[in-house]
């Protein structure tokens, strides 16, 4: 690698004689070609390093394409008996007991919402349960939101009836605790 002087050439540094000026220009041209070649070598090295570091891992194996040239017979896997599948483990709070009394509240689209579509076809429902507490009485409220396939102008979408949670549901644990403490204090009287 050839080192260039760090100082730039000024007009005062240029030779005045034509032969010397021609020799100076040829030397600058040679230096420019050397630097251009070095630049191309460095760019090629950077491209190779980037491919090695960020490229697809399959590019690293030489002659990998020949692996698929020969036809091979792959044996069929042995038949497996039915494997018992464990039940889905529920995340979140545990399911509410089935023996509690239940009240079913159904939420459907309003007539105005239904009129906005050409056709509606009920495809299911979304179900959520909340625990309702009144002193000495627990009830499960099942909120059922109907789901529809709605079509309009040849396009279809899924529409679900909306449900706004009651604000009294958010303070449920404190209400139960307060009721239990009040009941306990009254029994001790």
WOZI-V448853 format. One record per residue. RES is the residue in one small letter. PHI is phi as a letter, one per 20 degrees, with the letter a starting at -180 (NA if undefined). PSI is psi in radians with two decimals (999 if undefined). NEAR is the number of other ideal C-beta (glycine too) atoms within 10 Angstrom. Layout:
res=RES phi=PHI psi=PSI near=NEAR
res=RES phi=PHI psi=PSI near=NEAR
This chain:
res=x phi=NA psi=2.25 near=6
res=x phi=e psi=2.35 near=8
res=x phi=e psi=2.37 near=5
res=x phi=e psi=2.65 near=9
res=x phi=f psi=2.51 near=6
res=x phi=f psi=-0.32 near=5
res=x phi=e psi=2.48 near=7
res=x phi=e psi=2.68 near=7
res=x phi=e psi=2.26 near=10
res=x phi=d psi=3.02 near=7
res=x phi=f psi=-0.58 near=5
res=x phi=f psi=-0.46 near=5
res=x phi=e psi=-0.27 near=9
res=x phi=f psi=2.40 near=11
res=x phi=f psi=2.68 near=12
res=x phi=e psi=-0.62 near=6
res=x phi=f psi=2.48 near=9
res=x phi=f psi=-0.67 near=8
res=x phi=f psi=-0.76 near=8
res=x phi=f psi=-0.66 near=11
res=x phi=f psi=-0.68 near=12
res=x phi=f psi=-0.73 near=11
res=x phi=f psi=-0.71 near=12
res=x phi=f psi=-0.75 near=15
res=x phi=f psi=-0.72 near=12
res=x phi=f psi=-0.70 near=10
res=x phi=f psi=-0.72 near=10
res=x phi=f psi=-0.65 near=11
res=x phi=f psi=-0.72 near=10
res=x phi=f psi=-0.77 near=11
res=x phi=f psi=-0.68 near=12
res=x phi=f psi=-0.70 near=10
res=x phi=f psi=-0.71 near=10
res=x phi=f psi=-0.78 near=13
res=x phi=f psi=-0.68 near=13
res=x phi=f psi=-0.75 near=10
res=x phi=f psi=-0.72 near=10
res=x phi=f psi=-0.68 near=12
res=x phi=f psi=-0.77 near=10
res=x phi=f psi=-0.69 near=10
res=x phi=f psi=-0.79 near=11
res=x phi=f psi=-0.69 near=10
res=x phi=f psi=-0.68 near=10
res=x phi=f psi=-0.74 near=10
res=x phi=f psi=-0.70 near=10
res=x phi=f psi=-0.73 near=10
res=x phi=f psi=-0.72 near=10
res=x phi=f psi=-0.76 near=11
res=x phi=f psi=-0.69 near=10
res=x phi=f psi=-0.71 near=10
res=x phi=f psi=-0.68 near=12
res=x phi=f psi=-0.63 near=10
res=x phi=e psi=-0.75 near=7
res=x phi=d psi=-0.08 near=7
res=x phi=f psi=3.01 near=11
res=x phi=f psi=2.42 near=7
res=x phi=f psi=-0.42 near=6
res=x phi=f psi=-0.31 near=8
res=x phi=f psi=-0.28 near=10
res=x phi=e psi=-0.39 near=10
res=x phi=e psi=2.15 near=9
res=x phi=f psi=2.55 near=7
res=x phi=m psi=0.56 near=6
res=x phi=f psi=-0.51 near=10
res=x phi=f psi=-0.52 near=9
res=x phi=f psi=-0.27 near=8
res=x phi=f psi=-0.50 near=9
res=x phi=d psi=0.09 near=8
res=x phi=f psi=-0.77 near=6
res=x phi=e psi=2.37 near=6
res=x phi=f psi=2.30 near=5
res=x phi=c psi=2.60 near=6
res=x phi=e psi=2.10 near=5
res=x phi=e psi=2.15 near=5
res=x phi=f psi=2.57 near=5
res=x phi=f psi=2.47 near=6
res=x phi=f psi=2.64 near=6
res=x phi=f psi=2.63 near=5
res=x phi=f psi=2.38 near=5
res=x phi=d psi=2.33 near=6
res=x phi=f psi=2.84 near=5
res=x phi=g psi=2.27 near=5
res=x phi=e psi=2.21 near=5
res=x phi=f psi=2.35 near=5
res=x phi=d psi=2.32 near=6
res=x phi=f psi=2.64 near=5
res=x phi=f psi=2.70 near=5
res=x phi=f psi=2.25 near=6
res=x phi=e psi=2.21 near=5
res=x phi=f psi=2.35 near=8
res=x phi=d psi=2.70 near=5
res=x phi=n psi=-2.68 near=5
res=x phi=f psi=2.70 near=8
res=x phi=f psi=2.75 near=6
res=x phi=f psi=2.58 near=8
res=x phi=f psi=2.53 near=15
res=x phi=g psi=2.49 near=9
res=x phi=f psi=-0.35 near=7
res=x phi=e psi=-0.10 near=7
res=x phi=f psi=2.54 near=13
res=x phi=f psi=2.56 near=9
res=x phi=c psi=2.52 near=12
res=x phi=c psi=2.22 near=10
res=x phi=e psi=2.17 near=10
res=x phi=d psi=2.14 near=11
res=x phi=d psi=2.36 near=11
res=x phi=d psi=2.19 near=15
res=x phi=c psi=2.89 near=14
res=x phi=f psi=2.57 near=21
res=x phi=f psi=2.84 near=10
res=x phi=f psi=-0.61 near=7
res=x phi=f psi=-0.72 near=7
res=x phi=f psi=-0.67 near=15
res=x phi=f psi=-0.60 near=13
res=x phi=f psi=-0.28 near=9
res=x phi=f psi=-0.21 near=12
res=x phi=d psi=2.71 near=17
res=x phi=f psi=-0.87 near=11
res=x phi=c psi=2.62 near=10
res=x phi=c psi=2.37 near=18
res=x phi=c psi=2.11 near=10
res=x phi=f psi=2.22 near=11
res=x phi=d psi=-0.09 near=11
res=x phi=r psi=-2.81 near=12
res=x phi=b psi=2.67 near=15
res=x phi=d psi=2.30 near=13
res=x phi=c psi=2.31 near=10
res=x phi=c psi=2.60 near=11
res=x phi=d psi=2.41 near=14
res=x phi=c psi=2.63 near=16
res=x phi=e psi=2.16 near=16
res=x phi=d psi=2.28 near=17
res=x phi=d psi=2.19 near=15
res=x phi=c psi=2.59 near=9
res=x phi=g psi=2.20 near=11
res=x phi=m psi=0.38 near=7
res=x phi=b psi=2.11 near=9
res=x phi=d psi=2.35 near=13
res=x phi=c psi=2.48 near=13
res=x phi=e psi=2.22 near=17
res=x phi=d psi=2.10 near=16
res=x phi=e psi=2.03 near=14
res=x phi=e psi=2.03 near=19
res=x phi=d psi=2.06 near=15
res=x phi=d psi=2.09 near=18
res=x phi=f psi=2.48 near=17
res=x phi=d psi=2.44 near=16
res=x phi=c psi=2.63 near=22
res=x phi=e psi=2.06 near=15
res=x phi=d psi=2.30 near=19
res=x phi=d psi=2.37 near=14
res=x phi=b psi=2.24 near=12
res=x phi=l psi=0.66 near=7
res=x phi=n psi=-0.10 near=6
res=x phi=d psi=2.54 near=8
res=x phi=c psi=2.68 near=15
res=x phi=b psi=2.91 near=10
res=x phi=d psi=2.28 near=10
res=x phi=c psi=2.33 near=18
res=x phi=c psi=2.41 near=14
res=x phi=f psi=2.53 near=18
res=x phi=e psi=2.73 near=10
res=x phi=b psi=2.23 near=13
res=x phi=d psi=2.16 near=6
res=x phi=f psi=2.50 near=10
res=x phi=f psi=2.49 near=11
res=x phi=f psi=-0.38 near=7
res=x phi=f psi=-0.26 near=11
res=x phi=f psi=-0.47 near=13
res=x phi=f psi=-0.54 near=9
res=x phi=e psi=0.36 near=10
res=x phi=f psi=-0.84 near=13
res=x phi=f psi=-0.67 near=10
res=x phi=f psi=-0.59 near=9
res=x phi=f psi=-0.74 near=14
res=x phi=f psi=-0.76 near=14
res=x phi=f psi=-0.78 near=10
res=x phi=f psi=-0.72 near=12
res=x phi=f psi=-0.70 near=14
res=x phi=f psi=-0.74 near=11
res=x phi=f psi=-0.71 near=10
res=x phi=f psi=-0.74 near=11
res=x phi=f psi=-0.70 near=12
res=x phi=f psi=-0.74 near=9
res=x phi=f psi=-0.63 near=9
res=x phi=f psi=-0.59 near=8
res=x phi=f psi=-0.51 near=7
res=x phi=e psi=-0.19 near=6
res=x phi=f psi=999 near=4
